[in-house]
């Protein structure tokens, strides 16, 4: 919050987290909601300042990236590998 954006290719991982709001944000994000095993349970694209995503069933964490930066391979059900 309060930032003007995320650097290209970087994101913010928030956990534990199963809902987000965009209050006080200055830029849009794509949100990747995942369970504890990094399996994508929901994708929300182009969240604009002021919007809210309520509780996402099964989510334990969320990755936020600049809107439009998500790889096409990110889909619900895909399990990500974290290094």
N, C-alpha and C positions, 0 to 999 in steps of 0.2 A: 504494500500500500504506500502511496506517495511517490513511488518510483515512476520514471517516464518510460520504462520498458525493460525487457530482459535481453541480454546479448543473444544474437543469433546462435542457434545450436545449443543453448543452455535453457534450463528450466528450474522450477522450484518444486521440490518434493515435500509434501506436507503429510505428516502422520503422527498420531492417528487422526484420520479425517474422513468423513463420509458425506459432507455437504460443504458448499462454498458460497460466498457472496462476493460481489464485485463493487461493494460500496467503497468509495474513496479511491478507486483505481482510475488510472489515466489512459489505459490501453486495453485492448481486447486480448483474450487468451483462449487457447484450446485446453480443455481439461480431460485428463485420462484418469478415471477412477479405477482403482485396482484392489484386489483382495490382498491378504498377507503374503501370498505366493507370487505376487506381481502379475496375476492374470487380470486382463482388462475386463471389467464388468460393465463399464459405460464410458462412452466418448461424448463429449459435448463440445461442439465447435463454435468458434466466434462469439464467446461470451463477452458482452460489452459492459462497460462501467454501469453500475447500478443493478445489474441482473443478479438473480439468485438461482442456485441449483439446490433443491431440497435434498433430504436424506436419500442416498443411493444404497439400496439394499445390497448387502454383500461387500460393500467397499470398506477398506480399512485405511487407504491412503490415496492421495491424488497428486498427479504431476501436472503442473501448469507450465505451458510454453506459449510463446507469442503466437497469436492467431495465424494459422496458415503454415506453421512450422512442423506439424506432425507428419511423420512418414506415412505413405499410403499403406504400408504393411500393418499399421496399427488398426486393429479391428477388435470388436468385442469377442472374448473367448481366447484371444492370443495371450500366451504367457511370455512375458519379457524376461530377458536375462540381464542381471545387474552385476557389474564388475566393480 
